[in-house]
Amino acid sequence: MGEPDGTPDRITATSTHLLRGGRPWFPVMGEIHFTRCPRSTWRERLLSMRAGGVTVAATYLFWHHHEEHRGEFRFDGDRDLRSFVRLVGECGMDVVVRIGPWAHGEARYGGFPDWVVRSGTRTRTDDPAYLDLVRPYYTRIGRELAGLYHAEGGPIVAVQIENELHDQPEHLRTLKHLARDAGITPALWTATAWGPAELPEDEFLPLYAGYPEAPWDDAHPGWARHARRHFFFTELRDDHTVGADLRREPTAGTGPALDRYPFATCELGGGVQPTYHRRPLVEPDDIAALALTKIGSGSSWQGYYMYHGGTHVTDAATTMQESLETGYPNDLPVVSYDFQAPLGEHGQVRPTYGALRLQHHLLAAAGRRLAPMRFVEPDQTPRDLDDRDTLRWAVRTDGTSGMVFVNTHQPGGEAPTAHDDVQFRLLGPDNPLELPSEPVDIPTGAYFAWPFRWPLPGGAVLESATAQLVTALDDLVVLSRTAGIPVELVVSGIDATRVESAHTTVDDLGAGRTRIRVPEPGPEALVDLGPLRVLVLDEDTARRTAIGDLWGARRLVVGDGVHVVPDGEHLHLECGPGGGSLLIHPAPDPAAAPEVADAAPPLTLRSGCVLGIFARLEVDAPAEAPEVRLVELAAATAPAPHRLGGPLRRAAAPRDDDYATAANYRVDLDENAFTGAHRLLLRLDWVGDAARAELDGTLVADQFWNGASWEVDLVRHREALRHGAQLVLRLLPFDPSAAVHVRDDLRPTEVTLRVDDVRLLPVYRATIALGAG
């Protein structure tokens, strides 16, 4: 699988991992739907993804976004596929294009235009009449993507055919041939393999999924317990429940042979999108712990769905969301596709972003060594999916070096137990290795990777560590404390007498091994080993650290209250009221000083004190957020009526006329609310059922309440609001007798509509360049 010999930077697949330019390659892929994001925000959002450690942007093509009416193609504006793909490449990332023709993605008819659905053809089969509909669409896609493939120097490394098609292997092969005939020539062809899907052998790289919750499940109380499997280390790749609500019959096959293909994913849940009948609220640790178990279980391609939320297309003849009305089992919001993603619908940076970025740093630093390493289970493994007492751990190793992976986190109030006095014993061709040198306590809720016998720059070897690798910059290795566990490093190949640090204790263990304990990790916890320096960060600082090319060097940039995006000659900053601070290493040349490059910046910089190896900058922003208030226009009179619909008879979302009984609130803004704001988020903390925001009667945002704050970016509607347009929120009460799931600890016990807080959250943005010092 892959490109032919002689291709520059050749991409191929082995049975265990991917190769690029003859070296192991460990992609980190994040899903963003360009048609669900304003074109004006594409670059900013892609750079934020890159700063989060994402190296590959994946995107669906929704057929109905591009050919809503037969023969009338649209690849302009927010639908400009070619411009988006080229921009991804300009941002230094690769692209995977998921061309369908059926996509799902919680879209109306799975992305099929209405005219295809009503064509009378047997869709998603080799029916010649259906293929005649697909062929012109593929031909146009081929035109849009011409010259953008990896072998041509472009960013496209793979193309996915169809989606979640589990029982039509020959149809997948036919579509691939149609795509090739249209000039679509990626390095790799991929297909989703859950179900377990039947794929034609050696035609497609199978990609897998795993979510911490299941909004496609029924509205039963409690956590979707089948998601437990994703919090264990196991060779099992498939999640047969993903897409199960759309499969009429179980798959008879066994899926692709696991020993034939590398373990690759495209839908690790970066969050989940609440449906009307089931509304999970996922936590950052749910997502990050799941992702880590996949790495520990042998993944060699991490792919997240979604990594960036979006907004359903609203400039079409119909609504574009999945719904019971179009025969689907679930109702989706008409507008919002936020997905609780690491980067939200409006570009909000969520805590999940930092939790995942820490793993992406690990993969950037160690992915080439880790990718070919095999997954090894310990002798004692959990008995079954109900076992919360046996420690969940595994090893990836080449037989000598590797990493120990541990997870004691699980959602749904089912946390695994803590473990005291833990010491791992690894057996291999060399001497047995016990790590750490003395037992430690592993708390519940922990998830981490510890390296062993890991080569360091300069010839030293990290024999063991109770810390996770972050990065290596020249002679500096950065590690992070994990789960509050005391940091111990055992290093060989150094002179113990040359170890210098005011923040450590050092012991000579004999046999050329030196033990270094770091009691207080943080930006100042630097250990000088002679030819090598080691910085041990605390977990919070490590999660706030971006690593990227900036001002002619590879740098660490730590934001405190500031979202930082290194971008070559510029550093992009975002923060809220009150500002924050930056730590930068290596410090910029004293002959130049960082300065705000914007013409009229809302942010200003001040030099701060040196902190360890870091230069510190203070970021000043307006101190107070602008005022907002809700004016009640009408009180709620009743919840929406109960209705069931769709093939699985699930609760239906309120119709337009059901909002006649909703509470209505007018949003009144400070007249200077938009001053200096890059984004202006209206945040509502409330308890109820469903909500809509209408601008002079036009629906612009919506939410099914699940316990999360509702955020609407008002900058999108700045001009209308400045010219007197009225923004009205319409809120329906929650009825606990409805067949609707929300998390048990949040679920009201009586009919409830309550607004707890409303505020404006301005986000200020500036670009920093180096000026004359």
matplotlib code that plots the C-alpha trace (Angstrom):
import matplotlib.pyplot as plt

x = [0.0, 1.3, 3.3, 5.6, 9.4, 11.1, 8.4, 9.9, 9.2, 7.4, 4.4, 3.8, 2.1, 3.5, 1.5, 2.5, 3.0, 3.4, 6.6, 7.4, 10.6, 11.8, 11.3, 8.4, 5.6, 3.0, 0.3, -2.0, -5.2, -7.9, -11.3, -12.5, -15.3, -14.4, -18.0, -19.1, -16.6, -16.5, -13.8, -12.4, -11.5, -9.9, -6.3, -6.7, -8.3, -5.8, -3.0, -4.6, -4.9, -1.3, -0.3, -2.3, 0.0, -2.3, -0.3, -3.1, -6.4, -9.3, -12.4, -15.7, -17.2, -20.9, -22.4, -25.4, -23.2, -21.7, -24.5, -27.7, -29.4, -28.4, -25.7, -25.3, -21.9, -20.7, -17.1, -17.0, -16.9, -17.1, -17.4, -14.1, -12.4, -9.3, -8.5, -9.0, -6.7, -4.0, -4.3, -3.8, -0.6, 0.5, 0.0, 2.5, -0.1, -1.2, -4.8, -7.1, -10.2, -13.2, -15.1, -18.1, -20.4, -22.2, -20.6, -23.0, -21.3, -24.7, -25.8, -29.1, -29.4, -25.8, -24.8, -26.8, -28.7, -32.5, -32.5, -30.2, -32.5, -35.5, -33.7, -35.2, -31.7, -30.2, -27.8, -24.6, -24.5, -23.2, -26.5, -25.4, -28.0, -26.6, -23.0, -24.1, -25.1, -21.8, -19.5, -20.0, -19.6, -16.3, -15.2, -15.7, -13.9, -11.0, -10.9, -10.8, -8.0, -5.8, -2.2, -2.7, -1.6, 1.5, 3.3, 2.8, 4.2, 0.7, -0.7, -3.2, -1.9, -5.0, -8.6, -11.4, -14.1, -17.6, -18.2, -19.4, -20.2, -19.9, -21.2, -20.5, -16.8, -17.2, -19.0, -16.0, -13.7, -16.0, -16.0, -12.2, -12.0, -14.4, -12.3, -9.1, -10.8, -11.6, -7.9, -8.0, -4.6, -3.7, -0.8, -3.3, -6.9, -8.7, -12.1, -13.8, -13.5, -15.9, -19.0, -16.9, -16.7, -15.9, -13.2, -11.6, -8.2, -5.2, -7.3, -7.9, -6.1, -8.8, -9.4, -11.2, -13.2, -13.7, -15.9, -16.2, -20.0, -22.7, -25.3, -26.6, -27.6, -31.0, -32.1, -31.4, -30.1, -26.4, -23.3, -23.2, -21.4, -20.2, -17.8, -15.8, -13.8, -12.0, -10.5, -8.6, -5.4, -6.4, -5.7, -9.4, -9.7, -13.3, -16.2, -19.2, -21.6, -20.5, -23.0, -25.0, -28.2, -27.9, -27.1, -30.3, -28.5, -25.3, -22.2, -21.6, -17.8, -15.0, -13.5, -9.9, -7.2, -5.5, -2.1, -2.2, -2.6, -1.3, -3.7, -5.0, -7.9, -10.0, -12.8, -11.4, -14.0, -12.6, -16.1, -19.6, -22.5, -25.6, -28.7, -32.1, -32.9, -29.4, -27.2, -23.8, -21.6, -18.0, -15.0, -11.5, -10.1, -12.6, -11.3, -7.6, -7.6, -9.3, -6.7, -3.8, -5.2, -5.2, -1.6, -0.7, -2.7, -0.6, -2.1, 0.2, -2.2, -4.3, -7.3, -9.9, -13.5, -14.2, -11.1, -12.8, -16.5, -18.6, -22.0, -24.4, -24.8, -27.8, -27.8, -29.5, -33.1, -33.4, -31.9, -28.7, -28.7, -29.6, -33.2, -36.0, -37.9, -35.4, -35.6, -32.7, -32.8, -31.7, -32.6, -29.6, -29.6, -30.4, -27.4, -24.8, -22.3, -20.0, -19.3, -17.8, -14.6, -11.1, -11.6, -15.3, -17.7, -16.4, -12.8, -13.1, -10.0, -11.3, -9.4, -9.4, -7.1, -4.2, -4.9, -4.5, -1.7, 0.5, 0.1, 0.8, 4.0, 5.0, 4.2, 6.1, 9.2, 9.0, 6.5, 9.2, 10.5, 7.1, 5.3, 6.9, 6.9, 4.6, 1.9, 2.6, 0.1, 1.2, 0.7, -2.1, -4.8, -8.4, -10.8, -13.6, -15.0, -16.5, -13.1, -12.1, -9.6, -6.8, -4.4, -4.7, -1.3, 0.6, 3.9, 5.0, 8.5, 11.1, 12.3, 14.8, 13.4, 9.8, 7.1, 4.8, 1.3, -1.1, -4.8, -6.9, -9.6, -13.0, -16.2, -19.7, -18.9, -17.0, -13.5, -11.0, -9.4, -6.2, -3.1, -0.5, 3.1, 3.3, 6.5, 6.6, 8.9, 9.8, 11.5, 13.4, 16.7, 18.6, 18.5, 15.1, 14.1, 12.2, 10.7, 10.5, 13.5, 11.1, 7.3, 4.9, 1.2, -0.9, -4.1, -7.5, -8.0, -4.4, -3.3, 0.3, 3.2, 6.6, 9.7, 12.3, 15.8, 15.0, 18.0, 18.7, 20.7, 24.4, 24.6, 22.8, 20.0, 16.9, 16.7, 13.4, 11.3, 8.1, 7.5, 6.2, 8.4, 7.4, 10.1, 13.8, 15.3, 19.0, 20.6, 17.4, 15.0, 11.6, 9.5, 6.2, 5.2, 2.2, -0.8, 1.1, 3.4, 6.9, 9.4, 12.3, 14.7, 17.3, 19.9, 22.9, 25.8, 26.4, 28.8, 26.8, 29.3, 28.5, 24.8, 23.9, 20.5, 19.1, 15.8, 16.9, 18.5, 21.0, 22.0, 24.6, 22.9, 26.0, 26.5, 26.7, 23.2, 22.3, 18.9, 17.6, 14.6, 12.7, 10.5, 9.0, 8.6, 7.9, 9.5, 12.5, 13.1, 16.2, 18.7, 22.2, 23.6, 26.7, 26.2, 22.5, 19.9, 16.5, 13.6, 10.8, 7.5, 4.4, 1.3, -0.5, 2.4, 3.0, -0.6, -0.2, 2.9, 3.0, 6.1, 6.8, 9.0, 9.2, 11.6, 14.2, 14.3, 12.3, 10.8, 8.6, 5.9, 3.8, 0.6, -1.0, -4.5, -3.3, -3.8, -0.4, 0.1, 3.7, 3.7, 7.2, 8.0, 4.8, 3.3, -0.5, -2.1, -5.6, -6.9, -9.9, -10.3, -7.4, -4.7, -2.1, 1.5, 4.0, 7.1, 9.4, 12.5, 14.9, 14.5, 14.5, 17.7, 18.3, 19.0, 15.3, 12.2, 8.7, 6.2, 2.5, 2.4, -1.3, -2.2, -4.6, -4.1, -6.4, -3.4, -0.1, 3.2, 5.4, 8.7, 8.7, 11.2, 13.3, 11.9, 14.4, 15.4, 12.3, 11.9, 8.6, 6.3, 3.1, 0.1, -2.2, -5.8, -8.9, -9.7, -13.5, -15.9, -18.7, -22.1, -25.1, -28.5, -31.5, -34.9, -37.8, -40.4, -42.5, -42.4, -42.5, -45.9, -45.2, -42.5, -42.6, -45.0, -43.6, -43.3, -41.5, -40.3, -37.8, -37.1, -36.2, -39.1, -37.0, -37.9, -38.3, -36.9, -39.3, -40.8, -40.9, -44.4, -43.5, -41.5, -44.8, -44.7, -41.0, -39.6, -38.4, -35.5, -34.1, -30.4, -29.3, -25.6, -23.3, -23.0, -19.2, -19.4, -17.5, -14.7, -11.4, -13.0, -11.9, -14.7, -17.5, -19.1, -22.5, -22.4, -25.6, -25.6, -29.0, -31.1, -33.9, -34.7, -33.9, -32.9, -32.8, -31.2, -33.1, -31.9, -34.9, -36.7, -34.0, -32.5, -28.7, -27.8, -29.4, -28.6, -30.1, -29.3, -26.9, -25.3, -22.7, -22.8, -24.3, -21.9, -22.9, -20.3, -21.9, -19.1, -20.7, -23.7, -21.9, -23.2, -26.8, -26.7, -25.0, -27.8, -30.6, -31.3, -32.9, -31.4, -33.9, -33.3, -36.2, -35.8, -38.1, -38.4, -37.0, -39.6, -38.2, -40.9, -39.6, -37.7, -34.5, -31.1, -29.0, -26.3, -27.9, -26.3, -27.6, -31.1, -33.9, -36.6, -39.4, -40.3, -37.5, -36.4, -33.7, -31.2, -28.2, -25.9, -25.4, -22.2, -20.1, -16.7, -14.6, -11.6, -8.8, -6.2, -2.8, 0.1, 3.6, 6.7, 10.3, 11.1, 14.2, 15.4]
y = [0.0, 3.5, 5.3, 3.6, 3.5, 6.7, 9.0, 11.9, 11.5, 8.2, 7.2, 3.5, 1.2, -1.9, -4.4, -2.5, 1.2, 3.8, 4.9, 8.3, 8.9, 5.5, 6.4, 5.5, 8.1, 8.6, 11.0, 12.9, 13.7, 16.1, 16.5, 19.9, 20.5, 23.5, 24.0, 24.2, 27.0, 30.6, 30.8, 33.9, 31.8, 28.8, 29.9, 30.9, 27.6, 25.4, 27.2, 26.5, 22.8, 22.7, 24.4, 21.6, 19.0, 18.0, 17.2, 16.1, 17.8, 15.5, 16.9, 15.5, 16.5, 16.7, 16.1, 18.3, 21.2, 21.1, 19.9, 20.6, 20.9, 18.4, 19.7, 22.9, 22.6, 25.0, 25.1, 28.8, 30.8, 28.5, 25.6, 26.2, 22.8, 23.6, 26.8, 25.0, 22.1, 24.5, 26.5, 23.4, 22.8, 26.4, 25.9, 23.0, 20.2, 17.2, 16.5, 13.5, 14.1, 12.0, 12.2, 9.9, 10.0, 9.1, 10.7, 10.8, 13.4, 14.0, 15.6, 15.4, 12.1, 11.5, 14.2, 12.9, 15.7, 15.3, 14.6, 11.6, 10.2, 10.6, 9.3, 5.8, 4.3, 1.8, 4.1, 2.9, -0.1, -0.9, -0.1, 1.5, 4.2, 5.3, 5.2, 7.5, 10.0, 9.7, 9.8, 13.6, 14.5, 12.5, 14.1, 17.6, 16.6, 15.4, 18.8, 20.6, 18.4, 18.2, 18.8, 18.7, 15.1, 14.2, 12.7, 16.1, 18.1, 18.8, 18.1, 15.3, 12.1, 10.0, 9.8, 8.0, 6.3, 6.2, 5.9, 3.2, 0.9, -2.5, -5.0, -3.8, -4.5, -4.7, -1.3, 0.2, -1.2, 0.2, 3.7, 3.6, 2.9, 5.7, 8.0, 7.0, 7.5, 11.1, 11.7, 11.2, 9.7, 9.8, 8.0, 5.9, 4.9, 4.5, 3.1, 2.9, -0.6, -0.7, -2.9, -5.1, -3.9, -6.2, -4.5, -5.7, -7.0, -4.7, -2.1, 0.2, 1.0, 0.2, 3.0, 2.6, 4.5, 4.9, 7.3, 7.9, 8.1, 7.3, 9.9, 7.5, 5.1, 4.9, 7.3, 4.9, 6.3, 6.3, 6.1, 4.2, 1.2, -0.4, 2.5, 0.8, -1.2, 2.0, 2.5, -0.9, -1.8, -4.4, -5.6, -5.1, -2.3, -2.3, -0.6, -2.3, 0.1, 3.2, 3.5, 0.6, 2.7, 2.9, -0.7, -2.7, -6.1, -7.2, -7.7, -11.4, -10.9, -10.6, -7.4, -6.9, -9.2, -7.3, -8.7, -7.5, -3.7, -1.1, 0.1, 3.4, 5.5, 8.3, 8.7, 8.8, 11.0, 14.5, 15.0, 14.0, 15.8, 15.7, 14.4, 15.4, 12.1, 11.5, 14.4, 13.2, 15.7, 14.5, 15.6, 16.3, 13.4, 11.0, 12.0, 12.1, 8.8, 7.1, 8.5, 7.3, 3.8, 3.6, 4.6, 2.1, -0.6, -0.2, 2.7, 4.1, 6.8, 8.9, 10.5, 12.6, 13.3, 16.1, 18.1, 21.4, 22.0, 23.7, 25.1, 23.3, 25.1, 27.4, 29.0, 26.0, 25.2, 22.8, 22.4, 20.4, 18.4, 14.8, 14.5, 12.1, 13.9, 12.5, 8.9, 9.0, 7.7, 11.0, 14.7, 17.1, 20.8, 22.7, 25.0, 24.0, 21.2, 22.1, 18.5, 19.5, 19.4, 20.6, 23.6, 24.6, 25.7, 29.3, 28.4, 28.3, 26.6, 23.9, 22.1, 19.0, 20.8, 21.0, 17.4, 16.0, 18.3, 16.7, 13.4, 14.9, 16.4, 12.9, 11.6, 14.4, 13.6, 9.8, 8.8, 7.5, 5.1, 4.3, 3.6, 0.2, -0.9, -3.8, -3.9, -6.3, -7.1, -8.0, -11.4, -10.2, -8.4, -7.4, -10.3, -8.5, -5.1, -4.9, -5.3, -2.0, -3.6, -4.9, -2.3, -1.4, -1.2, -2.3, -1.9, -0.9, -2.1, -3.0, -5.7, -3.4, 0.1, 1.4, 2.9, 1.7, 2.9, 3.1, 4.2, 4.4, 6.7, 5.7, 7.9, 7.3, 7.3, 4.0, 5.1, 2.2, 1.8, 3.5, 1.2, 1.6, 0.4, -0.2, -1.3, -2.7, -5.6, -5.9, -9.0, -9.0, -10.1, -7.8, -7.8, -7.5, -3.9, -2.8, 0.6, 2.8, 2.0, 2.1, 1.5, 4.4, 5.0, 5.4, 7.4, 6.8, 9.0, 8.7, 8.1, 8.4, 6.9, 6.4, 5.7, 3.0, 2.4, 5.4, 6.9, 10.6, 13.1, 12.9, 9.2, 9.1, 6.6, 7.2, 3.8, 4.6, 7.6, 8.4, 11.3, 11.6, 12.7, 16.1, 17.1, 17.3, 20.6, 20.3, 19.6, 20.1, 17.2, 18.2, 15.8, 16.2, 14.9, 12.6, 12.3, 14.0, 11.0, 11.9, 12.3, 9.9, 9.6, 6.9, 7.8, 5.9, 7.2, 10.3, 11.3, 11.5, 13.9, 16.4, 16.6, 20.1, 21.4, 23.3, 21.3, 17.7, 15.0, 12.7, 9.1, 6.8, 3.4, 1.8, 0.0, 3.4, 4.4, 7.7, 8.3, 11.9, 12.9, 16.2, 17.1, 20.3, 20.1, 23.4, 26.0, 26.3, 22.5, 22.3, 19.5, 19.8, 16.4, 17.7, 17.1, 17.3, 19.4, 18.0, 20.2, 18.6, 20.5, 20.1, 18.8, 22.1, 24.0, 21.1, 21.2, 25.0, 24.6, 25.0, 23.9, 25.3, 27.1, 30.8, 33.6, 31.3, 28.6, 25.7, 27.2, 26.4, 28.9, 28.6, 30.6, 31.4, 32.7, 33.1, 30.8, 30.8, 29.8, 29.9, 30.7, 31.2, 34.9, 35.6, 34.5, 34.7, 35.4, 35.2, 36.0, 37.3, 40.3, 40.8, 39.3, 36.8, 36.0, 34.1, 32.1, 31.6, 29.4, 30.0, 33.7, 36.0, 37.7, 40.7, 42.8, 42.4, 42.7, 41.1, 43.7, 43.7, 43.9, 44.8, 48.4, 49.0, 46.2, 45.5, 43.7, 45.1, 43.5, 44.2, 42.5, 40.4, 38.6, 35.7, 32.4, 29.6, 29.2, 31.1, 34.8, 36.1, 38.6, 40.1, 40.4, 43.2, 43.3, 45.3, 44.6, 44.2, 42.4, 44.5, 44.3, 42.3, 41.8, 39.7, 41.4, 38.9, 39.4, 36.3, 33.7, 30.0, 28.5, 24.7, 22.3, 21.1, 18.2, 14.6, 13.1, 10.0, 9.5, 7.9, 4.2, 3.6, 5.6, 8.1, 11.5, 14.2, 17.7, 20.6, 22.0, 25.6, 26.1, 24.4, 27.5, 29.4, 28.2, 29.1, 31.9, 34.8, 37.0, 40.0, 40.4, 43.9, 44.7, 47.5, 49.9, 49.4, 45.6, 44.8, 47.2, 45.4, 41.9, 39.3, 37.1, 38.1, 35.0, 35.3, 32.6, 31.4, 29.1, 27.6, 24.5, 23.5, 21.5, 23.2, 26.8, 28.9, 32.3, 34.3, 37.5, 39.5, 36.1, 34.2, 31.2, 31.7, 29.3, 26.5, 24.0, 21.0, 21.5, 18.9, 20.8, 22.7, 26.4, 27.7, 30.0, 32.0, 34.2, 37.6, 38.9, 36.9, 39.1, 42.4, 44.5, 43.4, 44.1, 47.4, 48.4, 47.6, 43.9, 42.3, 39.1, 37.0, 33.8, 31.3, 28.7, 25.7, 24.0, 20.5, 17.9, 14.9, 12.6, 13.0, 10.1, 12.2, 11.3, 13.9, 13.0, 11.5, 14.1, 17.0, 15.8, 17.9, 16.0, 18.5, 20.7, 23.2, 26.3, 28.4, 31.0, 31.0, 33.4, 35.4, 37.2, 38.4, 36.8, 38.9, 37.2, 39.6, 38.6, 40.0, 39.0, 39.4, 40.0, 40.7, 44.4, 46.5, 46.1]
z = [0.0, -0.8, -3.5, -6.0, -5.6, -6.5, -5.2, -3.2, 0.6, -0.3, 1.8, 2.3, 4.9, 6.5, 8.6, 11.8, 10.9, 8.2, 6.5, 5.1, 3.3, 4.5, 8.2, 10.6, 10.5, 13.2, 12.0, 14.4, 12.5, 13.5, 11.7, 10.7, 8.1, 6.0, 4.8, 8.5, 9.2, 7.8, 5.2, 6.9, 9.9, 8.1, 8.6, 12.2, 13.0, 11.2, 12.9, 16.3, 15.3, 14.4, 17.7, 19.3, 17.8, 14.9, 11.7, 9.4, 8.8, 7.8, 6.2, 4.8, 1.5, 2.0, -1.5, -0.8, 0.1, -3.4, -5.6, -3.9, -7.3, -9.9, -12.2, -10.3, -8.6, -5.8, -4.8, -4.0, -0.7, 2.4, -0.1, -1.8, -1.4, -3.5, -1.5, 1.8, 0.8, -0.4, 2.8, 4.9, 3.0, 3.5, 7.2, 7.1, 7.5, 5.5, 4.3, 4.3, 2.1, 2.9, -0.4, 0.2, -1.7, 1.5, 4.5, 7.4, 9.7, 11.2, 7.9, 6.2, 4.4, 5.2, 2.8, -0.2, -2.0, -1.9, -5.6, -5.1, -2.4, -4.7, -7.8, -7.5, -7.6, -5.1, -3.4, -1.9, -4.3, -7.8, -9.3, -12.7, -12.4, -9.0, -10.3, -13.1, -10.5, -8.6, -11.6, -12.5, -8.8, -8.5, -11.8, -10.4, -7.1, -9.3, -11.0, -7.7, -6.3, -9.4, -8.6, -4.8, -4.0, -2.0, -5.0, -6.8, -3.9, -2.5, 1.0, 0.2, 1.7, 1.7, 0.4, 2.2, 0.1, 1.5, 5.2, 7.6, 4.7, 6.3, 3.8, 0.3, -0.4, -4.1, -4.1, -2.3, -5.0, -7.7, -6.1, -5.9, -9.6, -10.3, -8.2, -10.0, -13.4, -12.2, -11.5, -7.7, -6.9, -3.2, -1.5, 0.5, 0.2, 3.5, 4.6, 7.9, 9.3, 12.2, 12.1, 11.6, 8.0, 5.0, 3.0, -0.2, 0.9, 0.4, -1.4, 1.6, 4.9, 7.6, 10.1, 13.4, 15.9, 19.7, 21.6, 25.4, 25.1, 22.5, 21.6, 19.0, 21.8, 23.4, 26.1, 29.0, 32.3, 33.0, 30.9, 27.6, 29.3, 26.1, 25.8, 28.7, 26.2, 25.2, 28.6, 28.6, 26.9, 24.3, 20.8, 20.0, 17.4, 16.4, 18.1, 16.6, 18.2, 16.2, 13.4, 14.7, 14.8, 11.0, 10.3, 9.6, 9.8, 11.7, 9.6, 8.9, 8.4, 10.9, 9.5, 8.3, 9.5, 12.4, 11.7, 8.1, 8.7, 11.1, 13.9, 12.6, 13.7, 12.2, 14.8, 18.3, 19.9, 20.4, 22.0, 21.1, 19.5, 21.7, 20.0, 21.2, 22.9, 24.4, 25.5, 27.0, 28.7, 28.2, 30.3, 29.0, 30.9, 29.3, 25.9, 26.7, 28.7, 25.8, 23.3, 25.5, 25.8, 22.0, 21.8, 24.5, 22.6, 19.4, 17.5, 14.9, 13.5, 16.0, 14.3, 16.1, 15.2, 15.7, 16.6, 15.6, 15.9, 13.3, 12.2, 9.9, 6.5, 6.7, 3.1, 1.5, 0.5, 3.4, 6.8, 6.6, 9.9, 10.6, 11.7, 12.4, 9.5, 7.0, 8.4, 10.7, 14.3, 15.9, 15.9, 15.8, 16.4, 13.2, 13.4, 16.0, 15.4, 18.3, 19.2, 22.6, 20.6, 21.7, 19.5, 19.7, 17.1, 17.3, 17.8, 21.6, 23.2, 25.6, 28.4, 26.2, 23.8, 26.4, 27.6, 24.1, 23.1, 25.9, 24.1, 20.7, 22.1, 23.1, 19.6, 17.9, 20.1, 20.1, 17.4, 15.0, 17.6, 19.0, 15.8, 15.0, 18.6, 19.4, 22.0, 24.9, 27.7, 31.2, 32.7, 34.9, 32.9, 33.9, 33.9, 32.0, 31.3, 34.8, 36.4, 38.1, 40.5, 38.3, 37.3, 33.6, 32.0, 28.9, 27.2, 23.7, 23.0, 20.4, 22.8, 24.6, 25.0, 25.0, 27.2, 30.0, 29.6, 32.6, 32.8, 35.9, 34.5, 33.3, 32.9, 34.2, 37.9, 37.4, 38.3, 38.6, 42.0, 43.1, 43.5, 46.2, 46.2, 42.4, 40.7, 37.2, 36.3, 32.6, 31.2, 27.9, 26.2, 28.5, 32.3, 33.9, 34.6, 37.7, 37.5, 39.4, 41.7, 44.6, 44.6, 44.0, 44.5, 41.4, 42.1, 40.5, 37.4, 36.2, 32.6, 31.4, 29.5, 31.1, 29.0, 29.8, 28.3, 26.1, 24.2, 25.0, 23.0, 23.7, 24.3, 27.7, 28.3, 30.4, 32.0, 33.7, 34.6, 36.5, 34.1, 30.5, 27.6, 26.2, 23.7, 23.0, 21.7, 20.9, 24.3, 26.3, 27.1, 28.6, 30.7, 32.6, 36.0, 35.7, 38.1, 40.9, 41.2, 42.6, 39.7, 39.6, 36.7, 36.4, 33.8, 32.5, 30.4, 32.5, 35.2, 38.5, 39.9, 37.2, 37.8, 38.9, 40.1, 43.0, 42.6, 42.8, 44.9, 43.3, 44.1, 42.5, 42.1, 40.8, 37.4, 35.8, 36.8, 38.5, 40.2, 40.1, 42.1, 41.3, 44.2, 42.7, 38.9, 37.1, 34.8, 37.1, 37.6, 35.4, 35.9, 34.3, 33.4, 31.8, 28.1, 28.5, 30.4, 31.6, 32.4, 34.4, 34.2, 36.3, 34.6, 34.4, 32.8, 30.4, 29.2, 28.5, 26.5, 22.7, 20.7, 17.3, 14.9, 16.0, 15.2, 13.6, 16.3, 17.7, 20.9, 23.9, 24.5, 27.7, 28.0, 31.3, 30.5, 26.9, 23.9, 22.0, 18.4, 17.1, 13.4, 12.0, 12.2, 14.2, 17.5, 17.6, 21.0, 22.3, 25.7, 27.6, 30.0, 32.4, 30.1, 31.2, 30.7, 28.4, 29.0, 26.0, 25.6, 24.0, 24.9, 21.8, 20.9, 23.2, 20.1, 19.2, 21.3, 20.8, 20.0, 18.9, 15.1, 14.8, 13.9, 16.8, 19.2, 22.2, 23.8, 24.9, 26.1, 29.0, 29.9, 33.0, 35.1, 33.9, 35.2, 35.0, 31.3, 30.2, 29.3, 30.7, 29.0, 30.6, 28.3, 29.2, 28.0, 28.9, 32.5, 32.4, 30.1, 28.5, 30.1, 28.8, 30.2, 29.3, 29.2, 29.6, 26.9, 27.7, 30.4, 29.5, 29.7, 29.1, 28.0, 24.4, 23.8, 23.9, 20.4, 19.2, 15.6, 13.3, 12.8, 16.5, 17.9, 19.8, 21.3, 18.7, 19.0, 19.4, 16.2, 15.3, 16.6, 19.9, 20.8, 21.2, 24.9, 25.4, 27.5, 25.3, 26.3, 24.4, 24.6, 25.3, 24.7, 25.9, 22.9, 23.0, 23.4, 20.2, 20.7, 20.2, 20.3, 17.9, 19.1, 21.5, 23.1, 24.7, 27.4, 29.0, 32.0, 32.1, 32.9, 30.5, 27.3, 24.1, 23.1, 20.0, 19.3, 16.6, 15.0, 13.8, 13.6, 11.8, 13.6, 14.1, 17.0, 19.0, 21.8, 23.4, 27.1, 28.5, 31.4, 29.3, 28.9, 25.7, 23.8, 20.7, 18.9, 18.3, 16.1, 13.3, 13.6, 14.5, 11.7, 12.1, 15.8, 15.4, 13.0, 15.4, 14.8, 17.8, 19.2, 21.1, 23.1, 23.2, 26.0, 26.7, 30.1, 30.7, 31.5, 33.4, 32.2, 28.6, 27.1, 27.1, 28.6, 30.4, 32.9, 36.1, 38.5, 36.4, 35.5, 37.1, 39.0, 38.1, 35.2, 35.1, 33.3, 35.0, 33.9, 36.3, 34.5, 31.4, 30.4, 27.5, 27.0, 24.7, 23.1, 22.1, 19.6, 18.6, 16.5, 18.0, 15.8, 16.7, 16.4, 17.0, 20.6]

ax = plt.figure().add_subplot(projection="3d")
ax.plot(x, y, z, "-o")
ax.set_aspect("equal")
plt.show()
